[in-house]
Amino acid sequence: MVDMKPSATTSSCMDGDAIDARLTALCKNALSLDEKTCTEAMKLLKETKNVLSSNVLAIGSGTLEEAERFWFSFILYSLNRLSEKSGENAQQGSEGSGFTLCQLLRATKLNIVDFFKELPQFVIKVGPVLSSMYGEDWESRLEAKEMQANFVHLSLLSKSYQRAFRELFLTSDANIDKQQNITGAPDFVSEYLRFGWLLFLALRLHAFSCFRDLVTCANGIFSVLAILIIHVPIRFRNFKISDSSHFVYKGDKVVDLLASLCNMYDASEDDLRKTMEMANKLIEDILKKKPCLASVCKTETLENIDTDGLIYFEGLMEEQSLSSSLNMLEKDYDDAIRNKGDLDERVFMDEEDSLLGLGSLSGGAVNATGIKRKFESIASPSKTISSQLSPHCSPASHANGVLGPPNAKMAATPVSTAMTTAKWLRTVICPLPSRPTAELQRFLSSCDKDVTSDVIRRASIILEAIFPSNHERSVTGSLQSANLMDTIWMEQRRLEALKLYSRVLEAMCTAEAQILHATNLTSLLTNERFHRCMLACSAELVLATHKTATMLFPTVLDRTGITAFDLSKVIESFIRHEESLPRELRRHLNSLEERLLESMVWEKGSSMYNALIVARPALSAEINHLGLLAEPMPSLDAIEIHINFSGGMPTVASPQKHETSLGNAGSTILGQNEDVRSPKRLCTDYRSILVERNSFTSPVKDRLLAFGNLKKAPLQSAFASPTRPNPGGGGETCAETGINICFSKINKLAAVRINGMIERLQLSQQIRESVYCLFQQILSQQTSLFFNRHIDQIILCCFYVVAKISQLHLTFKEIICNYRKQPQCKPEVFCNVFVDRSSARRNGRRGQDHVDIVTFYNEIFIPAVKPLLVELGPAGATTRTSRVSEASNSNNGPCPGSPKVAPFPSLPDMSPKKVSATHNVYVSPLRTSKMDALISHSSRSYYACVGESTRAFQSPSKDLTAINNHLNGYSLVSMGNNSFFKYRNSYDVLNK
């Protein structure tokens, strides 16, 4: 058995009185909180102190001192976010009860990245306590995930703004000869830079919708740049309007400034013009500057610029007024965020500030380097390379004061990618009609009855639920246009989702009619769950395009009444029937599909369990015991009543309890008992069971292409009754077919992840085969091990037990350290594993709990899989082809017709392909479209292009040799001796 040694850190050194005293000192001395707030903080500490003591090793670096600082920050953050909206402080605006997140983290000596990295564990462990103290809606009010997304967006926007500013204006380290004749130029430039960022923050606070999506914020950045170009003295410019080919000209001499910025950044000119109007209004209201038409102003900054529609503020950037303007913007921002616990967004202008932390929060994966762990992107290596290594523009392009040729390709950044995707939505989808086209109308009217009105009504109700028009929001600051902006934003997103839904629905109907050789698609077009899945997928793509920080997945599931298992049925078909879908959105759907399969379909309330009790009746008792069945899908009438009654966005219970990750609260729209159908149908409503084999194909075909082509069936059969025989034959019911297809897809996803771990750990192919074999057997014969859990938790345990049986010296510490380097890694996977102790008393505890993976391995995993391990031993090699048939006597046995355990599949060559187990080195074929970006001067050090030398007078062979020599001489950083778990590594699993 893998035993955990008692930790002196958590037992003898946990002095309760001393911890209380340190929290009191933090509250009163460092943060100057009032007595009431200190008392509430002490109460929350008292309720959670036992959780802290049992999880010290899993927090931060595992020391008590650091775990304590994290815990104090979590407590005070939760207190500030939850009490301010439920108590009197929010109304009174008490000066002594609030603080910003930055103030809190400086007091606890933490940084933002580490704070958000560790917060999910607190959310999971302390959730019941927060629920009892602050109400069931505590998680949505905490807004942890939204604040993390906001931090990521602002990090990207600040880098994009500073990069653009450096290209447009002088900096302290550029054009030295010019600056030598300008007294104090670096100070002025830095003040201009800060002025622009503060004006942008004022836009976010006062003028933008509360959703503050990345695309809208990027337009705010571009409008600020336009204002700076108009007002900053021309001696600080890093370009010449008269000879820059990046600008769009009106006539022969004058530049259309807004059109030029839109051309450079793929922005919408209408949106940019509206944003500039709001920015000008802010300058007028906050800075008390008098606007005047630029066309009547005579100033050198407007020379050669078309002034039609532009506003100019006299003296805005002059020396005597710039300082006071900065102070006024600072004061306005201070007043807006005081006592709210929000992030102080001014910190992004100081890249050296240790508060920002190291690494990235864009994906949520963990990269371990020594004791310090950093976040790395969850995206594929190709995305990481293009976004982090590729240059954005060569400094040499400004040598002559010219921005550079318009055909010079620049490497993609997250902001530029978002703008390009938004351009697709704006140019391809928005021009489409909002009503069904004649072709779609033909399919809708060809059903047994004309369903056109039903389809239109359903789309209107569901999209109103997702994007409510009367979303309430408290407006701060001097402008009162934010509520109007919210309404406009919602209307635009509803219309975009509706047009995308209609376009893809028409393409699906056309393909379905070709398969069936008929235009009567009544079974498909009258299926409520199918349409909601399509609407949810359309809305999710619209949200992913704009990248809002406040409506993150799974919001669309909560507000449409469907579950993760339902949505997984249409993802591949949606992609297949929308060929123009940008690559970024295809990746987004691929990421969602993996997220659904790895954990969300296994969560409580997933409709997959309603299918399992039909496909595998032996699992019914366990499913009912844990209360895993999905609630009935709410009717359209119930959703419409809630929309009309609430006058906006209701916040009640969700049909499915989604994964408890960072801030995954998600707003919901339905009450617990609002289904108009009888509750007796809870276990008999299986209309959503998947039967179309092809609907489980991965969206990214080059990832899982080698898994084989499944027989295509009509799409409408995917939503047939689960008790019906499978239209494809084979004697299976639709429920059995759907579950087998789902499990097959999960096996394929597991194969990819097992292969990645094998490469990192440098283990043999025989070990890979054994781990995959065991995983398949557990999924087929011990399915209940996956209930309420993540598939990676099972994979990690499989690695350890196979290593023990194979007599490999591989510890759980090594497995976890290497798992942290995987792109999909989340700390809660190995720190918080669900266990149910209600049937047996273990360690003096009963009921449901979340434990570390070693405890789960010892208490739950080994007893459950012990009958399967005999095949992995020496004698098991001869019996592996004829599997041990204990399924008939097992409650978790495979259903009739389930696929036999298969050997490890032949994985396709990934692109980029990792070619070194010890170094992050990837090889990918060079596409012609990428050539211009890769051979720019500043990117030559990152790439070796066969047939194109990366240095003058060198051959490709010499370049590749130099790379090999560099890699061979590269020194890896030691992982150190710190571990998450302490245990005795002496357990022989076969002799328990």
N, C-alpha and C positions, 0 to 999 in steps of 0.2 A: 504494500500500500504506500502511496505517496503521502507521507505524514508531514504536517507542518509543525515545526518546533515552536514551543511557546516563545513569544518575543518579549524580551525584557523591555523593549521600547514601549510596548503596548500594555504591559502588566504593571511592572514596578515603577516606571517613570511617569505614569499617568496620574499626576497630582491634580485632583479636581479643584481644590481651593486655589492653587497657583494659576491654573488655566482661567478660572473665574476672575482672578485679579488682573491677569494680562488683558482679558477682553474689556474689563472695566476701564483700564488705563487707556486702551486703544480708543474706546468710545469717548471718554471725557477729555483726555489730553491731546490725542492726535486729531480727532475729528470734531471735538467740542460739541458733542451731542447733549441734548437735554436729558433730564432724569427719567422722563417717561420712555424715551427711546432706549436709553441704557437698560431700563428694567425689561423692556420687551426683548432686547437682544439677549439678556441673561436668561430669560425664560426659554427662548428658542435654543440656546446653547444647552440648557439643562435637559430639554427634551431630546436632543440629538447627540449628547455626549457619549452615550454608549455606542452609537454608530461610528463616531470618530475613533473611539478606542479600538474598535474591531477592524478598522480599515486604514490605519496609519500607513502600513507598508504599501498600500495601493495608491497613495496620493503623493503626487510630486516625485521626489527622489526617494521617498520612503522614510525620511527622518521625522521625528515627532515635531521638531521646531518648524519645519516647512509645512507639514500637514496641518499644524495648528494655524499658521498664517492663512493657508488656503481656506480652512474651515471658518475662520473669523470673517474672511472676505465674503464667503458664500452666505453666511448668516446675515451680515449687514446688507449685502446686496438684496437678498430676499426680503428682508425687513423693509428696506427703503422702497422697493418696487411694489410690495403687496400692501403695506400699511398706508402708503400715500393715497391709494385709491379706495381703501375700505374704511379708513379712519377719518378723524377730523382734521388731520394735518393737511390733507389735500385741499380742503376748503379754506383753512385759515392761513395756509402758506407760512407755517412756522419757520422762523429763521434758524432755529437751533435743532431741527429734526431732519434736515436733508443734507445731501452731499452728492457730488458727481462720482461716477465710477472711477474716473482718473484720480480723484482725491482719495478714494478708498484704497486703490491699488498702490498709490505712493505711500500711504500710511502703513500698509501691510508688506511693502517691499516686493510686490509682484508685478508682472507685466501682463498686458492684455491677452497675448497669445496663450500663455500658460494658464491664465484664469479661465478662458473659454475651453481650453483643452480638458481641464479637470472638472469643470462644472457639471457635465452630464452624470458623473458618479453621484454627486450630491443630489441631483434632481431625482435619480432613481431611488437612492437609499432613504432620503428624507421626505419623499413625496407624501406618504401617509401622514406624517407629522404636519407638513404644510397644509394638507387638505383639511385636517381637523382644526387647525388654527385660523386659516384664512379662507376656507370655503373650497368647494369642488372645482371652481374655475381658477384656482391659484396658478396653474401652469400657463394658461393663456395670458394672465395678467403679469406673470413674471417676465414674459417676452425675452427669454434668454436667447432662443434661436434667432429671433428677429434682430436682436442687438448684435449678435455675432455676424449675421448677414450684412447688417449695416456697416459694421467695422470692415468687413471684406470689401464692400462696395466703395467705401470712402478711401481705403488703401489704394484701390485701383484708380479711383478718380483723382486722388491727390498726385499720384505718379504721372497720370496722363496730363494733368494740369501743369505740373512742374516741367514736364518734358516739352509740352507745347510752348510754355512761357520761355524756356531756354532757347527754343528755336526762333521765337519772335523778337525777343529782347536780349540786350546784353546781360551777361552775368559777370561775377567778380573774377572768373578765371578765363573769360573769353575775350577776344579782340583787345588784348592788353594795350596795343598802341593807341587805340581810340580812347580807351579809358584813362590813359595817363594825363590827358588834357581836360579831364572832367573831374572836378573836385567832388569828392563824396559820392561818386557814381554807384559804387557797390551798395552803400546804405540806401540810396534812393531805389535802386533796383529791388532790393530785398523788401522795402516798404511797398513798392508796387505789387510785388508778388503776394505779400500778406493781405494787401487791400483786396486783391482779386479773390483770394480764398475766403475772406470774411464776407465779401459781398455774395459769394456763392452760398455760404452757410446761411446768410440772411434770406436768400431765395428759398432754400430748403425749409427754413423755419416758417416763413410767412406766406409764401406764394404758391409753393408746390402742393400737390395733393399729399395727403398723409402717407400714401403708398410709396412715394419717393423712389420710383424704379430707376434702374441704372441708366436707361435711355433718356428719361426726362432730366436726370441729373447731369448727364453728359451734355445735353442741350444747354443746361445752365452754365456749364464750364465754357462752352463755345460762345455764349452770349457775353460772359464776363471777358473773354478774350477780345471780342469785338469792341466792347466798351474801353478796354485798355488800349487797343490800337488807335481808337479815336482820340483818347485823352492823354496818353503818355507822350511826353515830348519826343520828337523824332530822333533826337541825338541818342536816345536809348534803344532805338530799333536795331534789330539784327538783320534787316532786310531792306530792300528798296522796292517800293510799290511800282516804280516806273519800269523795272526790268525783271520782275519776278514772274516766271511762267506759271506759277501756281495759282495766280489770281485770274478771276474771270472778269473780262473787260466789257463795259458798255460803250459801244462806239470804239473810238481809236485810243482814247487817252484815260478815261475814268474807270476805276475799279468798282465792281459790284461786290462790296465787302461781305455781305451775308451769303451771297451765292458762292463766293470764293471759299468761305469757311465750310459751307455745306459740301462743296466739291472735295475739299480736303478730308473731311471727317464723315462722309456719308450721312449727313444730317438732313432733316426736312427743313426747307426754307420757311414754310409756314409756321412750323413749331418753333424754329429759332427766332423768328420775328416776334411771335407772341411772348416768348421767354424774355426777349430784350425789352419788350414793353413793361413786363413785370419788374425787371431789374431797374429800369429807369424810374418806375414809380417808387421803388424802395429808396433809391438815391434821393428822390424828392422828399419822401416822408421821413426817413431816418436821418439823413444828412442835411435836410433843409436846404437843398440846392435848387435853384430855379432853372427849369429846363427851357431850352430854346431850340428852334428848328435849326438843324445843322446847315441847311441850305442858306440861311441868312448870316451865318457866322464866318468870319474871315480868320482862319488860323492855319498854321502850316501843317498841323496834324491831319487836316482834312483835304489837303492838296492831292489831286489825282484820285479822289474817292467820290463815288456817286453818293451825294448826300440825301437823295430822295428817301424820305421816311425815317431818317436817322435823327436822333436827339443828341444835343451837345450841352454839357454843363460847364459853364464858365468857371475856370479856376479849380476844377475838381482835383487835378493832379499837381497843382502848384505847391511849392515848398511850404508856404504859410498855412495852407488849409489841409494838406495831406495828413499831418500828425493829428489834428483834431478830428478828421474823418475816421481815422483808424481808432481813436479813442471812443467815438460814438458807436462805431460798429462793434467794438469789444464790449461796451456797456450793454448794448442791445442783446448781444448773445448771452452775456452773463445773466441778464434778467430773465431770459427765456428758459435757460436750463437749470436755474438755481433750484435746489432741493428736489430735483426729479430723479436723481440717480442715473441720468443718461451719460453717454460717453461725451467727453469734451472734445469736439471734433477739430479744435484748433491745434491739437497735438500733432496732426499729420504734417504740419509745415516744418516740423523739427525732426528730420530723419534720424538725427543722432540721439533722440530721446529714448532712453532705455525702457520707458513705459510701453513702447510699441512692441517690444520683444523681438525674437528671432523667428524666422520661418514664416509659414503662411497658414491661414485658416480656411483657404478656399475649398479644400476638399474634406478635411477632417481626419486624414490619415496621420499616423505618427511615424516619425523617423527617429530612430535612436542612434545617437552618436555620443558614446561615453555615457555619462549619467544624464546629461542634458538631452531631453527629447524635444524634437521640433515637429511641427505639422508640415506635411508635404501635400501637394495637390493630389486629389483622387483621380484626376484625369489621366489619360494614357500618357506614356512617355513622350509620344510625339507632341502632345499639347504642352507638356512641361518644357520640352526643348524649345518649342517655338515661342512660348510666352516668357521664358526666363533667360534663355541664352541669346536668342536672336536680337540683333540690334534694332532700334527703332528708326534711327536715321544717322547717317554718318556725319560726324562733326565737320568733315571736310567740305560738305555740301554748302556750308555757309562762308566759305573762305572769301567769296567775293560779294558777300552781303545778299546772296540770292538763296531763296528757300530750296531750290533744286528743281529739276525737271518734273513735270507732272506724271511722266511715265516711269519714274523711278519707284520701284516697288518697295514698300516698307513691310517689315515683319509684323505679323498680327499680334495684337495685344488683346486682353479680355474686353477692354472698352471698344476697340475698333471692331472686334468680332461681334459684339452686341449691336453696334451701329449697323454693321453689314446685314445681320439677321433681321433687324428692325426694318431695314430698307426692303428686304424681301417681302415682309409682311405689308409694308406700305405700298409697294409697286405691283405685287402679284395678287395679294388677297384683297386688299381694300377696294380696288376698282370693281370687284365682283358685285353682282346684285345681291341684295339682302333677302329677296324672296326666292323661292325655288325656281330654277330655270325650267324651260319647257321640257327638257329631257328628264329632269328629276320629277317634274310634275307628271310626266307620262307614267313613270314607275309608281308614283304614289296613287294615282287614279286607277291603275290597273289591278290593284288589290281587290279582295272580295268586296270591299267597300272603299270609297275614296278616303284615304287617311291624311290628306293634305292638311286639313285644319287641325288634326290631332298632332301632327309633326310640328306645325308652326306653334301651337299652344304650348306643347311640351318644351320646345326650345326656348320660348320666351320665359317660362316659369323657371326652368333649371338655370338658365344663364342669369336671370334676375337673382336667384339664390346665390350664385357664385359671385356675381358682381352687383351687389344691391345698390340701387340708386339713391337710397336715403340713408347711407352710412353716416352715423353720427360721429362728429369729431369736434373737440374743443379747439377753437382757434386761438393761437397765441400771437402776440405782436400787434402791429398797427394795422395790418391789412386784413380785410374780412373776405378775401376772395378764395380762401382755402376750401371752404365748403363747396363753392361753385366748382373749383378745380377737381374736388373729389367726384362730384357728379359727372363732370365732363369726362374725367378719366375712366370712370365706370362705364359710361355710355360707349366710349370708343372701344374699350376692351370687349364689351358684349357684342358689339357689331363685328369686330374682327373674328371673334370665336364663332359667331353665327355663320359668317361667310365661309370660314374654313371648314366648319362642320358640313355645310351644304355641299361644298365642293368635293370633299372626300366621300360623303354619302352617295353622291351621284356616281362617282367612279366605282365605288363598291357595288352599287346596284347594277351598273353596266357589266362588271366582271361576273357577278352572280348570275345575271341573265344569260350570259354566254355559257356558263357551266351547266345551268339547268335547261337551257334552250327554251326559256319562257320568261315573260315579263311580269308574271304574277308572283310577287315576292311577299305575299301576305305574312308568312311565318316570320320573316325577318323584320319587315317594316312595321309590324304591330307589336314587336317585342319591346317592352318598356325598358328592361335592363340594358339591352343592346344600345338603344338610343342614348341612355344616360351615360353609358361608357364612352360613346362617341363624343358627346357634348363635353364630358369631363376631360377627355384627351385633347380636344380642340382648345378648351379653356386653359389647360396646363401648358400647351405649346405657346399660347399667347402670353401667359405669365412668364414662361421661360424666356421668351423673346425680349420682354421688357425688363426682366430680372428685378421684380419687386422684392423688397426685403420683408414685407409684411403679409404676403399671401403665399407662403412656401408650401410645397407638397408635404403632407397630403390634404391640404385645404379643399381641393376639388372633390376628394372622396367624401369628406365630412359634409359638404354642402349639397351633394347630389344623392346621398343615401346609398351609394354603392360601396363595395369593399375592394381591397387590393387584388383579390383573386378575380373579381369581375373585370377590373381594368386590364389585367394581364391578358385577357382574351382578345383584345382588339389592337394591341400595340403593334404587332407585326403587320397586320392587315392595314392599319392606318398608314404606316410607312410605305408599304408596297403600293398603295393606291394614291400617294401624293409624291410623285416623282420629283417635284421641284423643291421638296423640303430641304432646307440648308443642312449642311453637314453638322453644324453645331446642334441643331434641333434633333437630328438623328442620334447624335451622341447622348443628348439629354434623355431621349426615350430609352436608349440602351441602358443608361445608368439607372433609370427608373425600373426597368424590367429586372435588372440584377437586384435592386433593392427590394422589389416585391418578392422575388424568389428566395432570397437569402434569409429574410426574416418576416416580412409583413404578411405573407400568406399563412404564416404559422402563429400569428398573434391572435389573442382572444377576440372573437367577433368576426373572424374571417369566414367568408362563405365556403371556403374549401372544406371546413369541418362539416358543413351540411351535406357536402358531396361524399365525404369520407364515411359517414354513418350509413350511406347507401352502398357504397363500393366495398366497405369493410365493416360489416355489422359488429364484428368482435371489438372494434374500437369505440363503440357507442358509449359503453359504461364510463371509460376514461374521459371521453369528450364531455359527457354530461356532468361527470364529477367535477371537472375543472371549469365548467360553465363556458365552453369555448364556442358554442354555436352562435351564428350570426343572427341578429334581430331581423325581423321581416323588413323588407325595403319599404320605406314610407311612400305613400301615394302622392301623386301630383297635387291632389286637393289639399292634403295635409301640409305640403310644402308651401302652397299658395296661401293658405290660411296663416301660416307663421310669418310669411313675408308681409302680408297685409296687416296683421295684428301688431307686429313689432315695429313696423314702419322703417325697417332697415335690416340689419344683419343679426338674427337671433343667435344667442350663445347658449345652446343647450347640448344634451348628450349626443355623442357621435355614435353611429351604427357600429363602428369598429374601433376598439381601443388600439390606437396605432403605437408603433414602437416608441418607447420612452427614451428618446434621445434628447439632445440639447434643444429645449424649448419646443418639442414636437407636440404642443398642445393643440394648435389648430382650432380655429373657430368652427362652430357647428351650428346647425340650423333646425334641428328637430328635437322634440321632447322625447322622453323615454317611452311613452305609451301613445304615440300619435299615429300609429299605423291604423288605417281604417279597416284592415282585415282582422280576422279573429286571431287572438294569440295562439289558438290551438294549431295554427298552421306553421308555427315556429319551426318545427322539425320536418315539415313536408313540402316546403317551398324550395325546390331545387331547380328553378327554371334557368339559373345562371350557370349551370354546369357546362364545362367546355367539352365539346366533342370534335372540334376541328383540329386535327393533328397539326396542321401547318401554323395555327395561331400561336404556337409556342416556339416558333423559330425566332432566333435572336435577331433584333433589328440590325445589328452590325454583322453583315454576312461574312466578312473576312475573318471574323473571330471564331465562329463555330461552324464554318462551312463544311468541315470534314465530318461532321456528325451525321451526315446523310440527309437525303431529301425524303421527308415524310409525305405520305399520300395526301393530296389535297382533297378536301371535302367542301361541299357548299357551305358558305359562311353561315347561312341560317341554321344549319344543323348544330352549330356551336352553342346555340341557346335553346336547344330542344329539351323536353322533359327528361330528367336524369333516369327515370325508370324505363324509358323507351329503349328498345334494342338499337344498337349502334347502326345507323344507316350504312356504314361501311362494311358491315358484316363482322364475322368473327365470334358471334355469340355473346358479346359484351353488351352491357347496358351503357348508356351515355355517361353515367356517373363513373363507371369503371374505366371507360376509355379516357375520360377527362383526367382522372387521378393518375392514371398510368402515364399520360402525356406530360402532366405537370411534374411527376417524379422523374421522368426521363430528362426533362429540361434541367431539373435541380441536379441530377447526376452529372450532366454536362458542365454546368457551372462549377460544381465541385471538382471536376477533373481539371479545369483550367487553374483553379486555385491550388489544388494539390500539386500540380506540375510546377507552379511558381515557387511553392515552398520547397519542393525537392531540389530545384535549381539553387535556391538560396542556401539550403543546408548541405548541398553537394552530396546527396544520398544516391544510392543505386536505383536502377530501374525496377529491380525486384521489390524494393521497399515501396516505390511508387505504386506498383501493381497491388501490393498487399494493403496499403492504405486505402486505395480506391475500392478494392474488393470489399473491405470491411465497411466502408461508408455505404456502399450499395446494399449490403446485407442489413445494416441497421435501418436504412430507409425503408427497406422492404419488409423486414421481419420484426423490427423494434421501432416502429414508426412513432410511438408515443414519446420517444426520447427527443423528438424535434418539437414537440408541443411547447409553445411559448418560448422558443429558443431560436438562436441564430445558427445557420448551418456551419459557420466557421468554428463554433464551439465544439461541434461534433468532430470536425476535421482535426482540430488541435488535439483532442483526446485520442483520436485514431492514430495520429502520428506518435504519440507517446507510448501507447500500448503496443503498437507494432514494433517500435524501437526496443522495448523491453523484451518482447518475445524473440526478436532477432538478435538479442544480446548486443545491441549498440549502446554506446555511452552517449546518450542524448537526454539531457535534462529538460524539464518543463521550462526552466529559465531560458535555455537556448532556443527552444521552440517559440516562446513568446517574444524573445528579443528579435528573432528573424521575422516573426509574424508582424511585428510593429513596422517593418519596412515594406510590407505589402500595401499597395495603393488603397485597398478597401478597409484597412485596419481602423478600428475604433477602440479606445481603451475599455469601454464598457463591455466589449465582447468577452474579454478574459477577466474582467473585474466584477461583473454582475451577471451571473448565470441563474436563471430561474430554477428553483427547487420547490417541490411540494412534499411536505413532511406530515401531511394530515393523516396518512394511512399508517405511519410508523414513527415512533418517537426516536429522534436521533440527536445525540449531544444535548439531551434535555430540552430540545426545541420541538415545537409543533407548528403546523400551518405552513403558509407559503412565504418564501423568502428569496432574496438574491444573494448569492455567495460567489467567492472567487472560483476560478475554473478548477483549481486543484481540489477544493472541497467537493465540487460537483463530480469530478472524476472519481474520487474515493467513495462517495456516498451513493451516487446514482448511476454513473456510467458503467463502472466495472460490474456491479451486480446484474445490470441489465444485459450486457453484451458477453458475459462470461461463456454462455453456451455457444456463441459464435466463434470464440477464439481458438477452438480446437483445430479449425481449418487453417489457421495461420501458423501452427506449430510445424515441426519437422514432418509429422505424419500427414499433415493437411495438404501437402503438395500433390499427393496422388488422388485426393478426394475432391480437389477444387473444381473439377469439371462436373462432378456429380454432387451437387450441393447437399449438405445435411438437411434433411426434410423434417425439421421440427415445427414447420409452420402450421401444420394441422393441429398441433397441440398448443399453439401459442395464440394468445389474444391479439397479438400484433402481426399475425401471419399474413402473407401476401394474399391479395384478393385473386379470384380465379382469373387466369389469363394474364397475370402480371408478368412483366419481362424477367427472364432469368438474369442472374448476375453476369455481366459482360466483362471482358478484359478491358484494360485501359484503352480508351479510344485513341485513334491517330489524330493528334492535334494539328491544325494547319500552322504553317509558318506565320508567326505574328509579324506585323510590320508597324513600328520598328521591333526588331527581334533583339533580345538581350543576348550578348555573346560572351559575357564574362560573369562568372558566379560571384566574384569578389569585387568587381567594379561596376559602376553604373554606366555601362557602355552599350549602345544600341546601334544596330545596322539597319538601314532602310534604303530601298531603291529610291533614287533621286528622280522626282517628278519634274518635268520641264517647267511647270508653273512656279516651282520653288527656286529655280536656278538663279534668277535675278537677285532674289533676296539673300541667297546663300553665298554668292560670290562677291558681295559688297565688301569694302575694305575692312570694316570693323568686325565682320563675322568670319573672316578667314581662319581665325584661330580656333573656331569651334567645329569646323566641318572639313572633311577630306573628301573631295569629289573625284571619283575615279575618272581620269581623262581630263581633269582640270586641276592644275597645280594650285596649292594654297599659298605658295610663296613664289617669288620671281625666280626663274631659271631652275626650278626643281621639277622632278618628274613625279607622277602619282605614286610610284613605288617608294620613292624617298619619303614622301609625305606619310604613307602608311607605315613605313619603317619607323619614322619618328614617333608616330602615335603608339606603336607597339613598344618602343623603348620607354616612352613616357609611362605607359601602363605598367610595364614590368618593373619600373623603378618606383612606382607609386606606393607610398606607405599608408597602410590603413590605420585608422584610429582604434585603439583598443576599446572594447566595450566596457571595461571596468569590472569590478566585482560586485556592484550593487545589484540586487535582485528584487523583484516584486514579491516573490514568495520564498519562504524559507521552509524546506522540507528535507526529509531524510530520503535520499535516492537509493534505496536498497530493497524495493518491493519487487518480488517476482510474481507477476500477475497470475500465473498458472498454478501457484501454490499458496493461494490466499488462505 
